[in-house]
C-alpha cells in the first residue's frame, strides 16, 4: 500500500515540472509562433494587457516630404540596418526629421503617407504609401525651415527613398505636403537578431519587428547568465559588455514602444558566431 509520504514523493517531481511549465508560460508575451509565409499585423490584444497604448493606427497629422537617393545598404544609415531589402523592409523607407526620429527610438516604426493639397503633382486618386523609418534626416541650420531646411526642428518631415517617392507624387514636385499616421508593421517570419562585436563587447541589431515596429528595450540571457538589460548603442543596435554570454545559447526579449513584449527563446545556439543572423520562431501577434 502506498503511504501518504510515498505518494508525495511519487508526485513531487512531475508536480515541480508542471509548476515550472506554468511559470514559463505565464511570462508576459505578446507574440506567437508563425507559419511559413504568414504575415503579422497589428499588436492589439483582447483581454488583459500590460502597459498598452491606444491601438494603431494613429490619427492623421500634417507634414512634408521630399526624396533622396541611395541604395539598400545606405537607406538604413542612422538605424544601422545593413541592407533594408534583405532585412525585410524593402525600398519603401524614409529618413525622419529629428522631431520624428527621436534619437533613433523611431527606427522600425511604420507610417502611412498620402500626398495632399497639391493636385498638380499628387498622384491621381491620392494613393497612400507605407514606409518604414530606417534613417535620420539631419537638420541644416544654415537654411531657413521653409527653403531647404526641411528637417530643421521642430518640423516633422519625411525624406523618402527615391524609388518609393514616385508612388505618392511626381519627382519634379521637389517637396510636397503630406498627411501621415502611425500604422502597424506587417512582417513575414520571426524577429531577427544579428550578432556583431567581439568576445568582450557584444552588439545585436534587431530587425523584422512586426506590430509597433520600434523597439523600446532589449534583454538577453544565456544558459547561466541571468536576464541582462542591453543598452541602445545607436539606431536598432543594442550592446552589452557581459562577455560570459559567449558560448551560451542566447534568448532575447524585445519590448516595443506600445509596451508589448516578445521573447525569442534560445534563438542563437551555443556555437553562435559573430556576424551571423538568427531568426526567432515568433513575432508580435494581432
C-alpha positions, 0 to 999 in steps of 0.5 A: 500500500502506498503511504501518504509520504510515498505518494508525495514523493511519487508526485513531487517531481512531475508536480515541480515540472508542471509548476515550472511549465506554468511559470514559463508560460505565464511570462508576459508575451505578446507574440506567437509562433508563425507559419511559413509565409504568414504575415503579422499585423497589428499588436492589439490584444483582447483581454488583459494587457500590460502597459498598452497604448491606444491601438494603431493606427494613429490619427492623421497629422500634417507634414512634408516630404521630399526624396533622396537617393541611395541604395539598400545598404545606405537607406538604413544609415542612422538605424544601422540596418545593413541592407533594408531589402534583405532585412525585410523592409524593402525600398519603401523607407524614409529618413525622419526629421529629428522631431520624428526620429527621436534619437533613433527610438523611431527606427522600425516604426511604420507610417502611412503617407498620402500626398495632399493639397497639391493636385498638380503633382499628387498622384491621381486618386491620392494613393497612400504609401507605407514606409518604414523609418530606417534613417535620420534626416539631419537638420541644416541650420544654415537654411531657413525651415521653409527653403531647404531646411526641411528637417530643421526642428521642430518640423516633422518631415519625411525624406523618402527613398527615391524609388518609393517617392514616385508612388505618392507624387511626381519627382519634379514636385521637389517637396510636397505636403503630406498627411501621415499616421502611425500604422502597424508593421506587417512582417513575414517570419520571426524577429531577427537578431544579428550578432556583431562585436567581439568576445568582450563587447557584444552588439545585436541589431534587431530587425523584422519587428512586426506590430509597433515596429520600434523597439523600446528595450532589449534583454538577453540571457544565456544558459547561466547568465541571468536576464541582462538589460542591453543598452541602445548603442545607436539606431536598432543596435543594442550592446552589452559588455557581459562577455560570459554570454559567449558560448551560451545559447542566447534568448532575447526579449524585445519590448516595443514602444506600445509596451508589448513584449516578445521573447525569442527563446534560445534563438542563437545556439551555443556555437553562435558566431559573430556576424551571423543572423538568427531568426526567432520562431515568433513575432508580435501577434494581432 
